[in-house]
């Protein structure tokens, strides 16, 4: 970790010409577990299919689903010790042959660190907030990623983890600023949109 201002991001593949993975119906089971916690079975099996130009390069950060980060196996192996602090890496079955294996980062750490008074009202259906403000003293700085009770289907990424991922992936990953303790930093106007 470094002395940069605290920041939280949403990560997704960049809009470059990359092939990405779209989870199948296993995404429904994942969302059910994210919403209901222990009242729903914890998902253990995932499958996805490639989207985009078949001639394009496969993304290493391959899913744009906010709660289902899928990483290439080589990338996940480089970050495994940090990622597993937030939750396990589970295999993703991809029908079409690929140059790499893929793993879903099942973020099971939920941290109550949102300043509810300063944040937007969560949407009833998803909990998504247009503007999210975090309490710096409550941020889980040792975790690369986490979820919040208000928006359990969205994975939040700490700034230090984003720096590591962008250092490895460059322009192949898009980091949308959700919040920063730096008052001059401008959060993305729609961090969870497409």
Secondary structure as GFF3:
##gff-version 3
##sequence-region A 1 194
A	DSSP	beta_strand	7	13	.	.	.	ID=ss1
A	DSSP	beta_strand	18	23	.	.	.	ID=ss2
A	DSSP	alpha_helix	26	36	.	.	.	ID=ss3
A	DSSP	three_ten_helix	37	39	.	.	.	ID=ss4
A	DSSP	beta_strand	46	51	.	.	.	ID=ss5
A	DSSP	beta_strand	57	58	.	.	.	ID=ss6
A	DSSP	beta_strand	70	72	.	.	.	ID=ss7
A	DSSP	alpha_helix	73	83	.	.	.	ID=ss8
A	DSSP	beta_strand	89	94	.	.	.	ID=ss9
A	DSSP	beta_strand	102	105	.	.	.	ID=ss10
A	DSSP	three_ten_helix	136	138	.	.	.	ID=ss11
A	DSSP	beta_strand	145	148	.	.	.	ID=ss12
A	DSSP	beta_strand	151	158	.	.	.	ID=ss13
A	DSSP	alpha_helix	159	169	.	.	.	ID=ss14
A	DSSP	three_ten_helix	170	172	.	.	.	ID=ss15
A	DSSP	beta_strand	173	180	.	.	.	ID=ss16
###
